[in-house]
Amino acid sequence: MSEKSRRFVAEWLFNHEPEFVVINSKDSVEFFRYPRRISLKFNGTNYDFSVESDSERFEVEIGNDFTALCPDKYKESSLLIVDSVISVEMVERFER
């Protein structure tokens, strides 16, 4: 599933510019507004997901069995990446 999910993430990032990124891991929650750079790289066994803003950089390892999907099937304004430990949500526009 991860190769299909990896392609889905790449296509989504190519077509969207997220305004927010929220990373939920076992020990912390990281929040980025207007990230400058987002990357997903295969490290040989798993994937390194990183987010850069003007002031900081955060990197987390995502299991190679991760799943990526749009939580709202009617809109593609957000993307959710999940594995057994971590979830990453990217939101293009925050709507109330």
Disulfide bonds with the S-S distance in Angstrom:
none
